[in-house]
């Protein structure tokens, strides 16, 4: 009698995360079933609950934003990037980075597909407003720094949506090199507003 095959927990968890990322990117939270994710990963659906506890916890793990090493240094280093350089790094990361594990999109854009859920909106607000944009506001300075930072956020997320969801012709064809100079100019204009506001 042969021994039963032992399950590789790390490989199973990774397969579930990969399948969840693809499903959530394509169908959002409500359009994705745990049985579909499990079938894609080639495992029983009960393993989702064993490894993650719930579909919601799996979603949170699947869309967790990992700040890349280079961007992390810019975001965290007090002396590092100007607002323009930070915006350029975010354009590269949020708009132009290819993420096959998330259906080609940044996790923030994947979360937007499920933004009808209050808990997803709260998570987006936390990640975007209390994370990236709080740092931007600090770098921008001035009385209305938070508003100007949110305008930068709207620009970046809007660009991501135009490229990946809507497939707008010009932005979809544009290279990072073409786009970054224009974004830097827009951010520089917003940075200059602090002295006039």
N, C-alpha and C positions, 0 to 999 in steps of 0.2 A: 504494500500500500504506500503510495507516494505521500509526502508531506504536503499540507495545504500551502499554497503560495502566500508568502508573507508580503504584506502591503508596505510599500515605501511611503511613509507618512509625508515626508518633505516633497516627494515627487507628486503625490496625490494632491496635496495642498496647492502646489504650484500649478498643476493641471487645472484645478478648479478655479484658481485666480485668473489664469489665462482665458479659460472659457467664459468666465464671468465678465472679464473686461471686453471681450468681443461682443457678447450678447448685450451688455448694458450700453455699449457704444452704439450699437445698431438699433436697439429697441427701447432703451430707457429702462427705468426700474419697473414700472407697471407692466410693460410689455414683455418682460423676461420672467420665465418660470424657473424654479429650482430644478425641476425635472429636465428642462432643456439644457441648463448648465451642466448638470450631472451627466446627461447623455453625451454632450460634446466632450466632456472630460473622460468618458468611458468608465464611470463609476456609479454606484448607487446614490440616489438623492439624499439618503440619510447621512452620508458623509459630509455634506454641506453643514448640517447641524452639529455634527461631531467636531469638525475643524473650526467652524466659524460661529456657531451658536444660533444664527438666524440669517435670513436673506438680507436683512438690513445691515448686519455686521459684515457680511460678504461684500455687499455693495460698497460700504465704507472702505474696506480693505482694497477693493478693486480700483477705486478712484482716488486713493490716497495720492497726494501730490508729493513727489520726491523732488526736492530742489537740487538740480545738478550741481556738482562740485564748484565749477567756475562761477555760476550764478550765486551760489550760497556765499562765496567769498565777497561778491559785490554787495549782496543784500545785507550781510552781517558786518562788514567792515566799515567802521565810521568814516575812515579816511578815503575809502575807495571811490566808487563810481559817482559821477555827476548824475543828475536826473536824466539827462539825455543818454548817457552811456548805459544806465540801468534800464531805460526804456528800450534801448537797442537790444540788450541782453534778453529782455522779456519778449520782444518781437521774435527773436530767434527761437526762444524756448516755447512760447505759447502759440505763435502763429505758424512758424516755419518748420519746427522740429517734426520729423517723421516718427510716429509712435505706433508701430504695427500692433503692439500689445493692447492699445486702446482704439483700434480701428483707424489708426492714423492721426488721431486727435489728442490734444492735451486733455488730461483728466478734468480740468475745469469745464471744457466744452462738453465732455461726456456727461458731467453732472447737470449741465444746462438742459439736456434732453429729459431730465427727470425733475426739473425745477417746479413742477406742479405740486410736488410733495413738500410740506412745510419743513420737514427735517433736512431735506436736501437744500432748500433755500437758506436755512440757517447755517448749514455747513459751507455753502458758497459764500455767504456774507462773512463768515469767520475767516475762511481762507483768503478771500480777495480783500475785504475791507480791513480786517484786523491784521492781515499778514502783509501782502505785497504793497497795498496802497497806504498803510500806515507808515511804512518805511519811505515811500515816495513823498508823502506829505511832510515828513520830517526833513527830507532833503530839499524840498521846494521852499519851505519856510514861508513866512508872511501870514497875513490875517486869514486869507481864504485858501490856505494850503490844502486842506482836506477836500474842498470842492475841486480844485485844480487836479489833485491826485485822482479823484473819482472820474474826472473827465479823461485822464490818461487811461484809467482802467476801462472805461467805456470804449475808448478807441481800440485798445488791444483786444478786448473780448469781441467787439464788433468785427474787427479784422479777422479774427479766428472763425467767427460764424460765417462771414462772407466767403471765406476761402473753403472751409470744410463742409458747411451745411448747405449754404445757398449755391456755392460754386460760381460766384460772380466772375465774369470773364477776365477782366483786367487784373484783379487782385490774384486770381488763381494762376494766371500766366506770369505775373511779376516775380522777379527773383528777390531774395533777401537783400541783395546789394542795392537793387532799385528802390526797395521799400524803406530801408533803414534810414537813408538820408532824409526822406520826407517825414518820417516819424520823429527823427531827431529835431527837425525844424519846428514841428508842431509842439513838441515838448519844450523846446527852447522858448517858443512864444509864450507858453503857459508859465514857464519859469520867470520870464521877464515881467509878467503881470503882477508879481508880488510888489514891485516897486511903484506900480501905477495904481494898484487897488487901494 
